[in-house]
Amino acid sequence: MRCVIARYPFDLTKGGVLDSMKGVTPEPVTGESVTIGRRRYPVKQVGEVITRQDRRDFSGGEVTRAMARLGFTCHPAPGAEPAPAPAATPVETASALLGGTTPQDV
């Protein structure tokens, strides 16, 4: 798969990423992370290994998007709260109280 990280094009494959990360000890996860094999690596560490660039040259989002497209499981930063559900409108609240369905039920 062709992707652009830090304005440079890379041809990445799932097998190539697995081979690159083989034998690399994961650093402690403090932000976004990706599961490669049975280990969980910080996305910046993965980006540095597969691109051979300094971590300051790319964002975690660039690496996360590339890893997700390759089929790896990506995780948000620990302690990151999910976005709150949108509040129900007064009509939706009244409908739910009367036994109707709300958009969340559909």
Beta strands, then each sheet from edge to edge (+ up, - down):
strand 1: 2-5
strand 2: 8-11
strand 3: 33-36
strand 4: 39-42
strand 5: 73-75
sheet 1: 1+ 2-
sheet 2: 4+ 3- 5+
end
